[in-house]
Structures are given as structure tokens and as C-alpha cells.
Amino acid sequence: MVTALLYLLVMAFVGAMLFLAASAVFGRSEELAPLPPGTTLTALPAEGVTGADVEALRFQQTLRGYKASEVDWALSRLGREIDSLREQLAAVEAASERPGDAS
């Protein structure tokens, strides 16, 4: 019984030492200042969103996934960009289909 208890204590000590060593090596115990309420690090350009911009999007993670307001904002922004591009494409197609177009 004493041997099992001693074994358990040694394992707990070794685990704690490994945890502290890993924390010292991989985490510098520095905390970033919290963002002001209502702000986010998620960003997209005002116009001309590219695939690389979408791939570079990063969302703040919460307990159950990503922060919903940031994802909603990004989807809304991308939707507006797609609608704008479709309107421009439709205008160009309509202009090219008009008879007497000087192109």
C-alpha cells in the first residue's frame, strides 16, 4: 500500500514538473490585453475581396467554437461583395448585348 502511494506521489510530482517545464518553454506566461468591447481582429478589405483575403480570415475562438458575431459579419461582408460583383457583371453583359454597341 505504501509503495502504491509513493508511486502515485512520484508520478504526480513528475507530471507537475513536466507541466511546468512545458509551460516555461512553450508559453511565456504573457497575456495579451483584451480587445475593447465591440472590436475584433477579423478584417476584410473594403472592396475587391480576394480568395487570399478569405483564407487569411481568423475568428476569435470561444467556448463552443468561433464568435458568432465575427462570423456573421464576415459572411455579410462577403455576401455584399458577391452581390456587387454580380451587379457589375450583369451591367457589363447588358451593355455588350445592346445592338449598335461600339465595341
C-alpha positions as CSV (number, residue, x, y, z in Angstrom):
1,M,0.0,0.0,0.0
2,V,2.8,2.4,0.9
3,T,4.6,1.5,-2.4
4,A,1.5,2.4,-4.4
5,L,1.0,5.7,-2.6
6,L,4.7,6.5,-3.1
7,Y,4.4,5.6,-6.7
8,L,1.4,7.9,-7.1
9,L,3.1,10.8,-5.4
10,V,6.2,10.4,-7.5
11,M,4.1,10.3,-10.7
12,A,2.2,13.4,-9.7
13,F,5.5,15.2,-9.0
14,V,7.0,14.2,-12.3
15,G,3.8,15.3,-14.1
16,A,3.8,18.6,-12.4
17,M,7.5,19.2,-13.3
18,L,6.8,18.3,-16.9
19,F,3.9,20.7,-17.0
20,L,6.0,23.5,-15.5
21,A,8.8,22.8,-18.0
22,A,6.5,22.8,-20.9
23,S,4.8,26.0,-19.7
24,A,8.1,27.7,-19.4
25,V,9.3,26.6,-22.9
26,F,6.1,27.0,-24.9
27,G,4.2,29.6,-23.0
28,R,5.9,32.7,-21.7
29,S,3.0,33.4,-19.3
30,E,2.3,36.6,-21.2
31,E,-1.3,37.6,-21.6
32,L,-2.5,39.9,-24.4
33,A,-4.5,42.8,-23.4
34,P,-8.2,42.2,-24.1
35,L,-9.8,43.9,-27.0
36,P,-12.2,46.7,-26.3
37,P,-15.9,45.5,-26.4
38,G,-17.3,45.6,-29.9
39,T,-14.0,45.3,-31.7
40,T,-12.4,42.4,-33.5
41,L,-9.2,41.4,-35.2
42,T,-11.2,40.0,-38.1
43,A,-10.7,42.2,-41.1
44,L,-11.5,42.2,-44.8
45,P,-10.7,44.9,-47.4
46,A,-13.4,47.5,-48.2
47,E,-13.5,46.4,-51.8
48,G,-12.0,43.7,-54.0
49,V,-12.1,40.8,-51.6
50,T,-9.9,38.0,-53.0
51,G,-9.6,34.3,-52.2
52,A,-6.4,35.0,-50.2
53,D,-8.3,37.5,-48.0
54,V,-10.9,34.9,-47.2
55,E,-8.3,32.3,-46.5
56,A,-6.5,34.7,-44.2
57,L,-9.6,35.3,-42.1
58,R,-9.2,34.4,-38.4
59,F,-12.0,34.4,-35.9
60,Q,-11.9,34.7,-32.1
61,Q,-12.5,31.3,-30.5
62,T,-15.0,30.9,-27.7
63,L,-16.0,28.0,-25.6
64,R,-18.2,26.4,-28.3
65,G,-16.4,27.4,-31.4
66,Y,-16.0,30.8,-33.1
67,K,-17.5,34.1,-32.0
68,A,-20.8,34.2,-33.9
69,S,-20.8,37.9,-34.4
70,E,-17.5,37.9,-36.2
71,V,-18.6,35.0,-38.5
72,D,-21.9,36.8,-39.2
73,W,-20.0,40.0,-40.0
74,A,-17.6,38.2,-42.4
75,L,-20.4,36.3,-44.2
76,S,-22.4,39.5,-44.5
77,R,-19.4,41.3,-45.9
78,L,-18.7,38.6,-48.4
79,G,-22.3,38.4,-49.4
80,R,-22.3,42.2,-50.2
81,E,-19.1,41.8,-52.2
82,I,-20.6,38.9,-54.2
83,D,-23.8,40.9,-54.9
84,S,-21.8,43.9,-56.0
85,L,-19.7,41.8,-58.4
86,R,-22.8,40.2,-59.8
87,E,-24.4,43.6,-60.4
88,Q,-21.3,44.8,-62.2
89,L,-21.2,41.6,-64.3
90,A,-24.8,42.0,-65.2
91,A,-24.3,45.6,-66.2
92,V,-21.3,44.7,-68.5
93,E,-23.3,41.8,-70.0
94,A,-26.3,44.1,-70.6
95,A,-24.1,46.7,-72.2
96,S,-22.4,44.1,-74.5
97,E,-25.8,42.7,-75.7
98,R,-27.2,46.1,-76.8
99,P,-27.4,46.4,-80.6
100,G,-25.3,49.2,-82.0
101,D,-22.7,48.9,-79.3
102,A,-19.4,50.4,-80.5
103,S,-17.1,47.6,-79.3
